[in-house]
């Protein structure tokens, strides 16, 4: 393992629980250095990018972004050539989540955190870090390949974990049919916009911008709530804040850094494709 002490970031919105976890870690892993403790998903992403710790302890339920959403955003933004942190999710007794974590071989801690379970997690993370440190002793392309593989594995795991909490593709939550019309406000008028006319959606804070060939509208529905109402065979999510009508994709381009972007027929803007959704374009 590396000579420098392992580092960690704790993201937990309950200060007392964050303090308790940090105290328990001091006993279970005396050599671990906790760099920071944050209380929401947005801060977790920002601090993880700034500090680049070895381990992340992310609470599942946090204000703004869930721990899973924060980890997914972090994977999208993670700089190339740097080792992606080991992930440990902290969750209440949610059986579906526990089963999903086990299926993806992602470690988790149940609240309240038990010393014996935490020690098992610490051993697992230490083993993973030791394996990576050994791989990192290779030079040049071999090390970069190992780092890219670790990030790709994290992206794969997070993609499946996020999907585990979504409704089945054939119907929306509750078995209702997918949306076919959007009601959008234009001044004092409500306009009915067929979904077939929508070229793409773009998140705008708590709203969503809706782009058609000749107009764009603003609807007061967060993208997180709109997504389950869309047919995933028709509308593809390409970024955490962008959903496009798949049949309108014209070109997909990879730049020198390996990042993908696309253009839609009839529109000039370039839309970025994040790591989390790039698998949809692997054949291209």
C-alpha positions in Angstrom: 0.0 0.0 0.0 1.1 3.6 -0.5 3.3 5.1 2.2 1.1 8.1 2.7 -1.9 7.5 5.1 -5.2 6.7 3.4 -7.7 9.7 3.3 -11.5 9.9 3.4 -14.4 12.2 2.9 -17.7 11.7 4.9 -20.9 13.0 3.5 -23.7 12.8 6.0 -26.5 15.4 6.6 -26.9 14.5 10.3 -24.0 16.0 12.2 -24.2 13.6 15.2 -24.2 10.6 12.9 -21.2 12.1 11.0 -19.3 12.5 14.2 -20.2 9.0 15.3 -18.9 7.5 12.1 -15.7 9.5 12.3 -15.2 8.4 15.9 -15.9 4.7 14.9 -13.4 5.0 12.0 -10.7 6.3 14.3 -11.0 3.1 16.3 -11.4 0.7 13.3 -8.9 2.4 11.1 -6.5 4.6 13.2 -4.3 5.4 10.2 -7.2 6.8 8.2 -7.2 10.6 7.8 -10.7 12.2 7.4 -10.1 15.3 5.3 -13.6 16.8 5.6 -17.2 16.1 6.5 -20.0 17.6 4.5 -23.8 17.6 4.8 -25.2 17.5 1.3 -24.6 15.9 -2.1 -23.5 19.0 -3.9 -20.9 19.8 -1.3 -19.8 16.1 -1.4 -19.1 16.3 -5.1 -17.2 19.6 -4.9 -15.1 18.5 -1.9 -14.3 15.1 -3.4 -13.1 16.8 -6.6 -11.0 19.3 -4.6 -9.5 16.8 -2.1 -9.5 13.6 -4.2 -9.6 11.3 -1.1 -9.0 7.5 -1.3 -12.3 6.6 0.3 -15.8 8.1 0.2 -18.4 7.4 2.9 -21.7 8.7 1.3 -25.0 8.7 3.0 -27.8 7.6 0.6 -30.3 10.2 1.7 -29.0 13.8 1.7 -30.5 17.2 0.8 -30.2 18.3 -2.9 -28.7 15.1 -4.2 -28.8 11.5 -2.9 -25.5 9.8 -2.2 -25.9 7.7 -5.4 -26.6 10.8 -7.5 -23.6 12.6 -6.0 -21.3 9.6 -6.7 -22.6 9.4 -10.3 -21.9 13.1 -10.8 -18.5 12.7 -9.3 -17.7 9.8 -11.7 -18.7 12.0 -14.6 -16.5 14.8 -13.4 -13.5 12.8 -12.2 -10.3 13.9 -13.9 -8.6 11.4 -16.2 -5.5 9.7 -14.9 -6.5 9.9 -11.2 -7.6 7.0 -9.1 -11.3 7.0 -8.4 -12.1 6.6 -4.7 -13.4 3.5 -3.0 -17.1 3.9 -2.4 -18.9 3.0 0.8 -22.6 3.9 1.0 -24.3 4.5 4.4 -28.0 3.6 4.4 -31.0 2.9 6.6 -32.7 -0.5 6.5 -33.8 -0.4 2.9 -33.8 -4.0 1.7 -33.9 -3.1 -2.0 -30.9 -0.9 -1.7 -28.9 -3.5 0.3 -29.7 -6.2 -2.4 -28.6 -3.8 -5.1 -25.3 -3.0 -3.4 -24.6 -6.7 -2.9 -25.3 -7.4 -6.5 -22.9 -4.8 -7.7 -20.2 -5.7 -5.1 -20.3 -2.1 -3.6 -19.8 -1.9 0.1 -22.4 -0.4 2.4 -23.0 0.3 6.1 -26.4 0.1 7.7 -27.5 2.7 10.2 -26.8 2.6 13.1 -23.2 1.6 12.2 -22.0 -1.4 14.1 -18.4 -1.8 15.1 -18.1 -5.4 13.7 -19.6 -4.5 10.4 -17.5 -1.4 10.1 -14.3 -3.4 10.7 -15.4 -5.7 7.8 -15.9 -2.7 5.6 -12.5 -1.3 6.6 -10.8 -4.6 5.8 -12.5 -4.7 2.4 -11.5 -1.1 1.5 -7.9 -1.6 2.7 -7.6 -4.7 0.5 -9.0 -2.8 -2.5 -6.6 0.1 -1.9 -3.6 -2.3 -1.5 -4.5 -4.0 -4.8 -4.6 -0.6 -6.6 -1.3 0.5 -5.0 0.3 -2.7 -6.3 -1.1 -2.0 -9.8 0.0 1.6 -9.6 3.6 0.4 -9.3 3.4 -0.4 -13.0 4.6 2.4 -15.2 3.2 4.3 -18.2 0.2 2.8 -20.1 -0.3 -0.1 -17.6 -1.0 2.3 -14.7 -3.3 4.5 -16.8 -5.2 1.3 -18.0 -5.6 0.2 -14.4 -6.9 3.7 -13.4 -9.3 3.8 -16.3 -10.6 0.3 -15.5 -11.3 1.3 -11.9 -13.3 4.3 -13.0 -15.1 2.2 -15.6 -16.0 -0.3 -13.0 -17.3 2.4 -10.7 -19.4 3.9 -13.5 -20.8 0.4 -14.3 -21.8 -0.2 -10.6 -23.3 3.3 -10.2 -25.3 3.0 -13.4 -26.9 -0.3 -12.2 -27.5 1.1 -8.7 -29.3 4.1 -10.1 -31.4 1.9 -12.4 -32.4 -0.4 -9.5 -34.5 2.4 -8.0 -36.3 3.3 -11.2 -39.6 2.0 -12.5 -39.5 -0.8 -15.2 -39.0 0.5 -18.7 -42.3 -0.7 -20.1 -44.4 1.7 -17.9 -44.1 4.6 -15.5 -44.5 4.3 -11.8 -47.9 2.9 -10.9 -48.3 1.3 -14.4 -49.5 4.5 -16.0 -48.7 5.0 -19.7 -45.8 7.2 -20.7 -46.5 10.9 -21.5 -47.6 11.7 -25.0 -48.3 15.4 -24.4 -46.7 18.2 -22.4 -48.7 21.1 -21.0 -46.5 24.2 -21.1 -47.3 27.8 -20.1 -46.7 30.6 -22.6 -47.7 33.7 -20.8 -51.4 33.3 -19.9 -51.8 30.5 -22.4 -51.3 26.7 -21.9 -49.9 25.1 -25.0 -50.1 21.3 -25.7 -46.8 20.1 -27.1 -46.7 16.6 -28.5 -43.8 14.6 -27.2 -42.8 13.7 -30.8 -42.1 17.4 -31.3 -39.6 17.6 -28.4 -36.0 17.4 -29.5 -34.4 17.4 -26.1 -34.9 18.4 -22.4 -32.4 20.3 -20.4 -32.4 20.7 -16.6 -32.5 24.3 -15.4 -32.4 24.3 -11.6 -35.8 23.2 -10.4 -37.2 23.6 -13.9 -36.7 21.9 -17.3 -36.2 23.6 -20.6 -38.1 21.9 -23.4 -36.6 22.3 -26.9 -38.6 21.8 -30.1 -37.5 22.6 -33.7 -38.9 26.2 -33.5 -39.4 27.0 -29.8 -38.2 26.3 -26.3 -40.3 26.3 -23.2 -39.9 26.1 -19.5 -41.8 23.7 -17.4 -42.0 23.5 -13.6 -41.2 19.9 -13.3 -37.7 18.8 -12.2 -36.0 16.4 -14.6 -35.8 13.8 -11.9 -39.7 13.7 -11.8 -40.1 14.0 -15.6 -37.7 11.1 -16.5 -39.9 8.2 -15.2 -42.8 9.6 -17.3 -40.8 9.4 -20.6 -40.4 6.3 -22.7 -36.7 5.3 -22.4 -36.8 3.7 -25.8 -37.6 7.1 -27.3 -35.8 9.5 -25.0 -32.3 8.7 -24.0 -30.6 10.4 -21.1 -27.1 11.4 -22.1 -26.1 13.5 -19.1 -27.5 14.0 -15.6 -29.2 17.2 -17.0 -29.9 16.3 -20.6 -32.4 13.9 -22.3 -32.6 13.7 -26.1 -35.0 12.1 -28.6 -32.8 9.2 -29.8 -34.2 9.2 -33.4 -33.0 12.7 -33.9 -29.4 12.1 -33.1 -27.3 13.0 -36.1 -23.6 12.7 -35.2 -21.6 11.5 -32.2 -18.0 12.7 -31.9 -15.2 11.8 -29.5 -12.6 14.5 -28.8 -8.9 14.1 -28.1 -9.6 13.7 -24.3 -12.0 10.8 -25.1 -15.2 12.7 -24.2 -18.3 12.2 -26.3 -20.7 14.8 -27.6 -23.6 14.7 -30.1 -25.6 17.0 -32.4 -29.3 16.6 -33.2 -30.6 17.0 -36.7 -31.9 20.5 -37.2 -29.9 22.0 -34.2 -26.4 23.4 -34.1 -25.5 23.1 -30.5 -23.2 20.4 -29.2 -24.6 18.3 -26.3 -22.1 16.6 -24.0 -22.4 12.9 -23.2 -21.3 11.9 -19.7 -19.4 8.8 -18.7 -22.5 7.4 -17.0 -24.4 7.3 -20.3 -21.6 6.8 -22.9 -22.3 3.0 -23.0 -25.3 3.7 -25.2 -22.9 4.8 -28.0 -20.2 2.1 -27.7 -21.0 0.7 -31.1 -20.4 4.1 -32.6 
